[in-house]
Amino acid sequence: MSTNLEVGIVGLPNVGKSTLFNAITKAGAEAANYPFCTIEPNVGVVDVPDARLNVLGEMFKSKKIVPAAMRFVDIAGLVKGASKGEGLGNKFLAHIREVDAVAQVVRCFEDGNITHVEGSINPLRDIEIINTELCLADMETVEKRQERLVKLLKTGDKKVPVEKAVLDKVMEGLGEAVPVRRLGLTDEEKEFLTELHLLTMKPVLYVANVAEDEVAAPENNPHVQAVMKYAEEEGAETIVVSAKMESEIAELPEDEAKEFLEDCFAQVFENISEVRAYLDEEGMDVSGVSDEELADELEVFAISDGRYFVVEA
């Protein structure tokens, strides 16, 4: 059985899902300015570089080094009514149910040349549309389990009333369009839901897609700040990318890509240790900062091939 993590890239139509997918995987999926450009999900597998593997390989004289891999799935855009079959709703929900985690792409840039299915830019509204549809789908799943529990109550199994209480709590939250992951359930309560494979229990990473000239200063984009606040409330992370720029860089030969980034006043580094050394030379005290915290700095951006680029001050 594969241990690779599978991540579904989701969002409304025309928010940059396929563009981001191409940037990550270099798979060349079609990205166009109309809804439902992606019909069947595109799939790409990306190795996850880890410098520690090379050290271990040399230590144990390994003949072959196989890095961990992530499987990315570019899923068709969701619209209102997907839970009732609108758009490509049924297909969308089936595909998202199969992934381990969700990367939800939200559009945080203005561009009159690129159609937005809702007619305006409002990332929180877009997030709520997706959450509502997923909640409605989860409600159907929970209802079926509740119906079965009614029969099981007669068996006298002491676990059944406890599970019923958990499902009642979950159903109340879903009815208010609150994803299960935001309900603050205990580990014991979550155990009762494991076999239901609820869509809104999956961990989510919010991807704020911005314009090329905004990627270096996301703090100046109110849409991005709103998404970050929303994500923080449920303990999720937000990353800020320009999917268009990343996709264009991914298509360039390595030497041209490096030159492009340098022209954008960015330095490219092979690993986080080189980033640390560079920032130290620039006079920043990073001695007490962990690698994870360093990678989260606004000036530091992870590139899909495992390297980093740092925007120069």
C-alpha positions in Angstrom: 0.0 0.0 0.0 1.3 3.4 -0.9 2.2 5.8 1.9 2.3 8.8 -0.3 0.1 11.7 0.7 -2.6 12.7 -1.8 -3.7 16.3 -1.9 -6.7 17.6 -3.7 -6.5 21.1 -5.2 -10.0 22.5 -5.0 -11.8 25.8 -5.4 -14.4 27.7 -7.5 -13.9 27.7 -11.3 -11.3 30.2 -12.6 -9.4 30.8 -9.3 -6.1 29.3 -10.5 -6.3 25.6 -9.5 -5.0 24.2 -12.8 -2.4 27.0 -13.1 -1.1 26.1 -9.6 -1.2 22.4 -10.4 1.0 23.0 -13.4 3.4 25.0 -11.3 3.7 22.2 -8.7 3.8 19.3 -11.1 4.9 20.7 -14.5 2.2 18.4 -15.9 0.8 20.9 -18.4 -2.9 20.6 -17.4 -5.2 22.9 -19.4 -6.0 26.2 -17.8 -8.4 28.5 -19.5 -10.7 31.5 -18.8 -14.0 29.6 -18.6 -15.7 27.4 -16.0 -15.2 23.6 -15.9 -12.0 23.7 -18.0 -11.0 20.7 -15.8 -13.5 17.9 -16.3 -11.6 14.8 -15.1 -9.1 15.4 -12.4 -5.5 15.9 -13.5 -3.0 13.9 -11.4 0.7 14.6 -10.8 3.3 13.1 -8.5 6.1 15.3 -7.0 9.1 14.1 -5.1 9.6 15.8 -1.7 13.4 16.7 -1.5 15.1 16.1 1.8 18.8 16.8 2.2 18.9 14.3 5.1 18.3 11.4 2.6 21.6 12.2 0.8 23.5 12.1 4.2 21.9 8.8 5.1 22.6 7.5 1.6 26.3 8.2 1.9 26.4 6.9 5.5 24.9 3.5 4.5 26.2 3.4 1.0 22.8 3.1 -0.5 22.6 2.1 -4.2 19.3 4.0 -4.7 17.7 6.9 -2.8 13.9 7.2 -3.1 12.4 10.4 -1.6 8.9 10.6 -0.3 6.4 11.8 -2.9 3.1 13.8 -2.9 0.3 13.1 -5.3 -1.6 16.2 -6.4 -5.1 16.0 -7.9 -6.5 19.0 -9.8 -10.2 18.6 -9.2 -13.0 20.3 -11.2 -14.3 23.6 -10.0 -17.1 23.6 -7.6 -20.3 25.8 -7.8 -23.3 26.4 -5.7 -25.6 23.4 -5.7 -22.8 20.9 -6.2 -24.2 18.7 -3.4 -27.4 18.4 -5.5 -25.5 17.7 -8.7 -25.1 21.2 -10.1 -22.2 21.8 -12.4 -19.8 18.8 -12.0 -20.9 18.5 -8.3 -21.2 14.7 -8.0 -17.9 14.1 -9.7 -16.2 16.8 -7.6 -17.5 15.3 -4.3 -16.4 11.8 -5.3 -12.9 12.9 -6.2 -12.4 15.0 -3.0 -13.6 12.1 -0.9 -10.6 10.1 -2.1 -7.8 12.5 -1.1 -6.0 12.8 2.3 -6.0 16.6 2.5 -7.3 19.6 0.7 -5.5 22.6 -0.8 -8.3 25.2 -1.2 -7.3 27.9 -3.8 -9.0 31.2 -3.4 -8.6 34.1 -5.7 -7.2 37.3 -4.1 -6.4 39.4 -7.1 -8.4 41.7 -9.3 -8.3 41.2 -13.1 -11.2 42.2 -15.4 -9.9 39.9 -18.1 -10.4 36.7 -16.0 -14.0 35.8 -15.3 -15.1 35.0 -11.8 -18.1 32.7 -11.6 -19.6 34.8 -8.8 -19.0 38.1 -10.6 -16.7 39.7 -8.0 -13.6 39.0 -5.8 -14.5 37.9 -2.3 -12.4 35.0 -1.1 -14.3 34.5 2.2 -17.6 34.2 0.2 -15.9 31.7 -2.1 -14.6 29.6 0.9 -18.2 29.6 2.4 -19.6 28.4 -0.9 -17.3 25.4 -0.9 -17.8 24.7 2.8 -21.6 24.9 2.5 -21.6 22.4 -0.4 -19.3 20.0 1.5 -21.4 20.4 4.6 -24.5 19.5 2.8 -22.8 16.4 1.4 -21.6 15.4 4.8 -25.1 15.9 6.2 -26.4 13.2 3.9 -23.7 10.8 5.1 -24.4 11.5 8.8 -28.1 11.1 8.3 -27.6 7.6 6.9 -25.6 6.7 9.9 -28.1 8.1 12.3 -30.9 6.0 10.7 -28.8 2.9 11.3 -28.2 3.9 14.9 -31.9 4.0 15.6 -32.0 0.3 15.0 -28.8 -0.4 16.9 -30.1 1.4 20.0 -32.3 -1.7 20.6 -29.2 -3.9 21.0 -28.2 -2.3 24.3 -24.7 -1.5 23.1 -23.5 1.2 25.4 -21.4 2.8 22.7 -24.4 3.5 20.5 -25.9 6.4 22.7 -22.5 8.0 22.9 -22.0 7.8 19.1 -25.6 9.2 18.6 -24.7 12.2 20.8 -21.6 12.9 18.7 -23.5 12.6 15.5 -26.3 14.9 16.8 -23.5 17.5 17.6 -22.0 17.1 14.2 -25.3 17.4 12.4 -26.1 20.6 14.3 -22.9 22.2 13.2 -23.2 21.0 9.6 -26.7 22.4 9.5 -25.2 25.8 10.2 -22.6 25.3 7.5 -19.8 24.8 10.0 -17.2 22.2 8.8 -16.6 19.3 11.2 -12.9 20.3 11.6 -14.1 23.6 13.1 -16.4 22.0 15.8 -13.6 21.4 18.3 -14.3 17.7 18.7 -12.2 15.6 21.0 -10.1 12.7 19.8 -12.6 10.3 21.3 -15.5 12.0 19.4 -13.5 11.9 16.2 -13.0 8.2 16.5 -16.8 7.7 15.9 -16.5 9.6 12.6 -13.5 7.8 11.1 -15.4 5.4 9.0 -17.7 8.1 7.6 -14.9 9.8 5.7 -16.5 13.2 6.1 -15.4 15.8 3.6 -15.2 18.6 6.1 -13.0 16.7 8.5 -10.1 16.6 6.0 -7.2 19.0 6.9 -7.2 22.1 4.7 -4.4 24.4 3.5 -5.7 27.7 2.1 -3.8 29.0 -1.0 -4.2 32.7 -1.5 -3.6 33.3 -5.2 -2.4 36.8 -5.8 -1.1 39.0 -8.7 2.5 38.8 -9.6 3.3 42.2 -8.1 1.6 41.4 -4.8 3.4 38.1 -3.9 6.2 39.9 -2.1 3.9 42.0 0.1 0.8 40.0 1.0 0.3 42.2 4.1 -0.9 44.9 1.8 -3.7 42.7 0.3 -6.9 42.9 2.4 -8.2 39.7 0.7 -5.1 37.8 1.8 -5.4 39.1 5.3 -9.0 38.0 5.5 -8.2 34.5 4.4 -5.3 34.3 6.9 -7.6 35.3 9.7 -10.2 32.8 8.7 -7.7 30.0 8.5 -6.2 30.8 11.8 -9.6 30.5 13.5 -9.7 26.8 12.5 -6.0 26.1 13.1 -5.2 25.9 9.4 -2.3 27.4 7.4 -2.4 29.9 4.6 0.3 30.2 1.9 0.4 33.1 -0.6 1.4 32.4 -4.2 1.1 33.9 -7.6 0.1 30.7 -9.5 0.6 32.4 -12.8 4.1 33.5 -12.0 5.0 30.1 -10.5 3.6 28.3 -13.5 5.7 30.5 -15.9 8.8 29.9 -13.8 8.2 26.1 -13.9 8.2 26.1 -17.7 11.6 27.8 -17.9 14.9 25.9 -18.1 16.6 25.9 -14.7 19.2 28.6 -15.6 16.6 30.9 -17.0 14.3 30.4 -14.0 17.2 31.4 -11.7 17.9 34.4 -13.8 14.3 35.4 -13.8 14.1 35.2 -10.0 17.3 37.3 -9.7 15.7 39.9 -12.0 12.8 40.0 -9.6 15.3 41.0 -6.8 15.2 37.5 -5.3 18.0 35.1 -4.3 17.7 31.4 -4.9 19.0 28.9 -2.4 19.2 25.1 -2.4 18.0 24.6 1.1 16.8 26.3 4.3 20.3 26.2 5.7 21.5 28.4 2.9 18.6 30.8 3.5 19.6 31.0 7.2 23.2 31.8 6.3 22.1 34.5 3.8 19.8 36.2 6.2 22.5 36.1 8.9 24.9 37.8 6.5 22.3 40.5 5.8 22.3 41.3 9.5 19.1 39.5 10.6 19.4 37.6 13.9 17.9 34.2 13.1 19.8 32.2 15.7 16.7 31.6 17.8 14.4 30.9 14.8 13.5 27.4 13.8 13.6 26.2 10.2 9.8 26.0 10.1 9.5 29.6 11.4 12.2 30.8 9.0 10.3 29.2 6.0 7.2 31.1 7.1 8.9 34.5 6.9 7.2 36.9 4.4 10.4 37.3 2.4 11.0 33.5 2.1 9.2 31.4 -0.5 9.4 27.7 -1.1 9.8 26.7 -4.7 8.1 23.5 -5.9 11.5 21.7 -6.6 12.4 22.0 -2.9 14.6 25.1 -3.2 13.8 28.6 -1.7 13.9 32.1 -3.0 14.3 35.1 -0.8 13.0 38.5 -1.8 15.8 41.1 -1.4 15.0 44.1 0.8 
